[in-house]
Amino acid sequence: MRSYLASKPPSQIDPSWFNWSIDDFATIDPESNEIAALLYVTRKREIGIIYKPTPVTKQDGTLLGIVGNMFSEKCTPAFLKIDGDEVGSCYAIQKHGEIPSEHRPETPLQADIVKGTNYKNYPHEISMWVIPNLSPLPFGKKIEQTSFDDAFIEEMATISKHHGMWAKLMGKVIDQAVTDESDVPIIAKRLLDSVGTRTRDPCRAASKGFRNATIPTSAPFVEISFLGQKFTDQQATLRSYFERNPTPARVEEPPVEIDEGLIQVVGTVATEPATNAPPDKEFYRVMIETMKNLQSGASIQNRKNRRRIARPRGDRRRRQAPNEHDKADVRVDEDSRLG
């Protein structure tokens, strides 16, 4: 089966995707030679992928959703939809020194931003890191893991450095969403509500794109649904590649020309259509005569059988021709009677 991941040459995705916002996902080209699929994580920590991602937008560019196929195989169309309010970014608290320099915020979080949270006495400098909740996948790379675990993080790292970083940081996002559910949003809200000055802007403690990030209510997880009959234009784009194998058409074999001189014809072919007329008298006469002959032959055979059954076996032996021993016995008897 042909895979969409292998339908184009292996590609590399511009690392700038690591800072994408919802507006960037709205501009994905369905015919892109770089992006083959989008990867997401469900609430069950399972890995989901939609292939040939196709954005659905309003006239003003607002994202309504992203549609795609559940499977990579060309002959298995199963269209899915990610609603627009499921697409965006998510936050994670990370040690300031562990963030790569190209993504590291200018300053760590200040004490007044983390006061009253579990991070108020944290022994290391920390910063707020923003990443998209979806990861684009290139052509030529297949994700084998189906659950979010260490094996998945290692597999993502084989795609690129940024894919490995995204997977590792997404693990922190998920853990913090479960264990520190109230703390990270509190810190994020304080950063957004803070008023910066020329010399001090609290949002400098967050990575690029923080102020414009859209955080879905389900973040960091993504919920999907089947597309149904919606977005027919986008479905046509998906059907340009994903389609079921056609049912094989029945092939009518051409008539074979037969040389009648080489074939012995057995039987006859009616030249007139059969009718429902009753048989004539000749038919009944022949049938009655045939039955009589059968009955006569059966009667003769029955009489023979009865005679054969009634005759004793001893009588049958006496009626047989005498052998030489019997003839000698007969002569002795006759001699005795004469003497």
Buried (B, 14 or more C-beta within 10 A) or exposed (E): EEBBBBBBEEBEBEBEBBBBBBBBBBEBEBEBEBBBBBBBBBEEEEBBBBBBBBBBBEEEEEBBBBBBBBBBBBEBBBBBBBBBBBBBBBBBBBBBEEBEEEBBBEBBBBEEBBEEBBBEEEEEEBBBBBBBBBBBBBBBBBBEBEEBEEEBBEBBBEBBEBBBBBBBBBBBBBEBBEEBEEBBEBBBEBBEEBEEEEEEBBBBBBBBBBEEBBBBEBBBBBBBEEBEEBBEEBBEBBBEBBEEEEEEEEEEEEEEEEEEEEEEEEEEEEEEEEEEEEEEEEEEEEEEEEEEEEEEEEEEEEEEEEEEEEEEEEEEEEEEEEEEEEEEEEEEEEEEEEE
